[in-house]
Amino acid sequence: MPEGAGIQQPDLKSENNALKFVGWLFFTFVLFPAISLIPLPVQTDTQPNALLLAVLIFLVGRRVPIPFLVWTLIVLLTGAFGMFLMGGATMDGIRSLMGYATVFMVASATIMLAANNIRLPDKLLDYTVYIWGFVGAVQLFLYHPFMTFLVTASRMPESRGVSSLSNEPSLYATTLVFYIIFYFMRGREQSLPVFFCIVEIILLSQSALGVLFVIMMLGLYALLRLSAPTAIIAVTALFASLFALVMYGGDMLSGSRIGALLNMLKDDPFRIVQMDESVSQRVASIFYSIKGTLENFFVPRGFGAWKEYAHTQDMIYRGVFNSGSRIDRIMSGYGTALFEMGWMGLAIPILVTVGIVKSKWRENRLRAACLLLVVHLLLLTPVPLSFPLLGLLIGELFSDTLARGQVRLPARAA
């Protein structure tokens, strides 16, 4: 009998097709992080769908080596788990632990899929932008609660923009900013979906933070793409348009949140942090979390120290920030990691920096520098660590270094 006869060989094609399907499902859940499929005892802005599939991919692809730098996230996760055990099983602890697990697992799953030539498809990203826009347009112009049953803890005040398939307008805008970053990383920043992203941020989400990022990205892109004289003219025109918007936009957009913020900027720009509760919470979260990290010399504070610390800081800075706003959670991605985990939290900004430099610096230093600026500023804002697009970003960056041979991963064993 010939050697190997009678032994059933594994169906590698079926196995690869199954992995492709799981990968497609994983990327879909990452791109729609607020869609609720599993009832949870705790209301969270992001759902664990992507995390669960990432764990499955991690277990199946465990023979694919992960770049050493990405393994630093396991140190962060292990430290968070230790603090969770020492501090007791609190809801705040569960949320934070899920965040650190999501960053590591989603980044690792993305790299493992890339090692099997499975990447986030351009068409899936394009259709995702159109779906978000369609739902947002229906909510704004036809029926406000449209599709909100798919989202847990939907917060969509009548006076603000819509949230589409997210929890609130600002998180909708943040999601779209992440999409624009992915398009920029792929060299598709001039594509139609990016234009749709910008329109959705300004017209549908009406998020002040999102609009600020759009303005900043347009300015940076003008400096990148245009010659020096033309770039100066374009940036000057952008600032002139902003000045006109501040002076007259409040009246044109009266009744909306952006209109109210523009009126505040026109009347007294230095008091906007104190007068607007939402702006106050966001700025105070960044300031308090970084201040608390430095005061504690990067020693971890754990998951239960924030509320008391924030309340104490509110008393100190009563005349600077809106004292009527309670900051029950840290509204900053980097701020959360640094305040809770101290020196271990530095793993995330360092990993993002190294990933961008390794994958993009050799191609175009100016593009890499602009990407660094936008991503770091974005992660200072209220981006939850459980937001799977953060893990996807890290995974995509190190998958790019893999593709360029800067990080070599052996082929997965049969």
C-alpha positions, -999 to 999 in steps of 0.1 A, spaced: 0 0 0 15 34 -9 26 56 20 -1 78 32 -29 57 17 -60 54 38 -51 86 57 -75 114 52 -57 146 42 -70 179 57 -90 200 34 -68 231 33 -91 249 9 -121 245 32 -101 255 62 -89 287 44 -125 295 33 -137 291 68 -110 314 81 -118 339 54 -155 339 65 -145 343 102 -122 371 92 -149 389 72 -173 385 101 -146 398 125 -139 429 103 -176 436 101 -180 436 139 -150 458 142 -164 483 118 -198 483 136 -186 483 172 -219 494 188 -242 468 172 -257 447 200 -262 410 195 -256 397 230 -276 410 259 -252 423 285 -258 430 322 -238 462 318 -246 489 293 -214 497 273 -208 519 243 -190 492 225 -201 455 223 -178 425 228 -187 409 194 -153 417 178 -135 407 210 -151 372 210 -142 366 174 -107 379 180 -103 354 208 -114 326 184 -89 337 157 -62 340 184 -67 304 195 -69 291 159 -39 310 148 -18 306 179 11 292 158 15 325 140 42 345 159 31 380 170 57 408 167 75 413 200 62 449 204 26 438 201 33 414 230 39 444 252 1 447 253 -1 413 271 19 429 299 -7 457 300 -35 431 300 -19 410 327 -13 440 349 -50 450 344 -61 415 353 -40 416 385 -55 450 395 -90 436 388 -84 407 412 -69 429 439 -96 456 436 -126 432 435 -151 426 407 -165 460 401 -184 472 370 -157 498 364 -131 471 366 -149 449 342 -152 477 316 -115 485 319 -104 449 317 -125 444 286 -108 474 271 -73 462 276 -83 427 264 -99 442 232 -68 462 223 -45 432 225 -69 405 210 -81 426 181 -46 437 171 -33 401 174 -62 387 154 -57 413 126 -20 403 124 -29 366 123 -54 371 96 -28 391 76 -3 362 79 -30 342 61 -34 369 34 -67 380 49 -70 418 52 -97 443 57 -113 445 22 -116 479 5 -151 471 -6 -162 462 29 -148 495 42 -166 514 14 -200 498 20 -196 504 57 -193 541 51 -224 541 29 -244 521 54 -235 545 82 -245 574 60 -278 559 49 -289 552 85 -278 587 96 -296 604 67 -329 586 75 -325 595 112 -319 632 104 -345 638 77 -372 611 81 -373 591 113 -351 599 143 -352 565 161 -344 546 129 -323 514 136 -316 525 172 -329 492 184 -296 477 172 -276 498 195 -275 496 233 -276 528 253 -284 551 223 -281 588 232 -294 611 205 -307 645 218 -331 663 194 -309 695 195 -278 677 183 -269 656 153 -277 619 148 -257 589 160 -265 565 130 -253 530 142 -233 544 172 -243 554 207 -240 591 203 -231 617 176 -196 623 189 -188 586 188 -203 584 153 -179 612 142 -150 594 159 -157 562 140 -157 581 107 -124 598 116 -109 563 121 -122 553 87 -106 584 71 -73 573 88 -76 538 73 -82 553 38 -52 576 43 -30 546 53 -41 529 20 -35 559 -1 -72 564 -9 -78 597 8 -91 612 -24 -118 585 -29 -156 590 -28 -161 573 6 -138 598 23 -159 626 9 -190 608 23 -172 606 57 -166 643 58 -202 651 48 -215 627 75 -193 642 102 -204 678 94 -240 673 83 -252 642 101 -233 638 133 -228 676 138 -201 668 163 -179 697 172 -150 674 179 -155 657 146 -156 690 127 -124 701 144 -106 669 132 -120 674 97 -106 710 96 -72 698 109 -70 670 84 -80 692 55 -53 717 65 -27 690 68 -37 675 35 -34 708 18 2 712 31 10 677 19 -4 678 -16 -1 713 -27 30 733 -37 42 759 -11 25 790 -26 -7 771 -33 -7 755 2 -3 789 19 -33 802 -1 -54 771 7 -46 773 44 -53 810 45 -86 804 28 -94 777 53 -87 800 82 -107 828 66 -136 804 62 -133 794 98 -134 831 109 -165 837 89 -181 806 103 -174 817 139 -187 852 132 -219 843 113 -224 805 116 -241 807 150 -271 826 135 -273 804 105 -272 772 126 -293 785 154 -310 758 174 -282 732 168 -254 723 191 -227 736 166 -246 769 164 -246 773 202 -209 765 203 -202 790 176 -221 817 194 -200 810 226 -168 812 206 -179 846 191 -190 860 225 -161 847 247 -139 819 233 -120 815 266 -152 806 285 -164 778 263 -148 752 285 -167 765 315 -200 772 298 -205 740 277 -208 709 299 -198 684 272 -167 704 262 -158 708 299 -160 671 306 -138 662 277 -111 688 283 -112 682 321 -108 644 316 -77 649 295 -62 674 319 -71 655 351 -59 621 338 -25 634 326 -21 655 358 -30 625 380 -5 603 361 24 628 366 15 635 402 17 597 409 50 594 390 34 569 365 25 545 394 -7 527 385 -38 539 403 -62 510 393 -98 511 384 -115 526 414 -95 558 420 -109 581 392 -142 593 406 -127 605 439 -97 621 422 -119 638 395 -142 652 423 -112 666 442 -99 682 410 -133 697 403 -131 715 436 -97 729 428 -106 740 393 -141 751 399 -137 784 381 -120 768 351 -143 739 342 -180 735 345 -185 725 382 -220 712 375 -207 684 353 -198 651 369 -170 631 352 -178 595 362 -154 580 337 -122 591 320 -131 605 286 -97 600 270 -82 569 255 -46 577 265 -57 593 297 -75 560 307 -44 539 301 -20 562 318 -42 570 348 -53 535 355 -21 516 345 7 541 349 39 532 332 23 501 317 -2 523 299 27 538 279 26 506 258 -3 519 237 11 553 226 46 538 221 32 509 200 12 533 178 42 555 173 65 526 164 39 510 142 34 543 121 72 549 119 80 513 108 52 511 83 50 546 68 82 565 75 102 551 47 74 558 22 69 594 30 81 611 62 56 640 60 26 617 56 39 596 85 43 627 106 8 639 98 -6 604 106 12 605 139 -2 639 148 -38 630 139 -38 595 156 -22 607 188 -46 637 191 -76 614 183 -66 589 211 -64 618 236 -101 623 230 -130 601 243 -120 569 225 -128 539 247 -100 513 249 -127 487 242 -133 505 208 -121 477 184 -110 502 158 -80 510 180 -69 474 180 -76 472 143 -54 503 137 -25 487 156 -29 454 138 -31 471 104 1 491 111 21 460 121 5 440 93 19 466 69 54 461 84 49 424 79 40 429 42 71 451 37 94 425 53 103 447 82 87 422 106 91 387 92 66 361 103 70 325 94 42 309 74 16 292 96 23 255 101 -1 231 84 
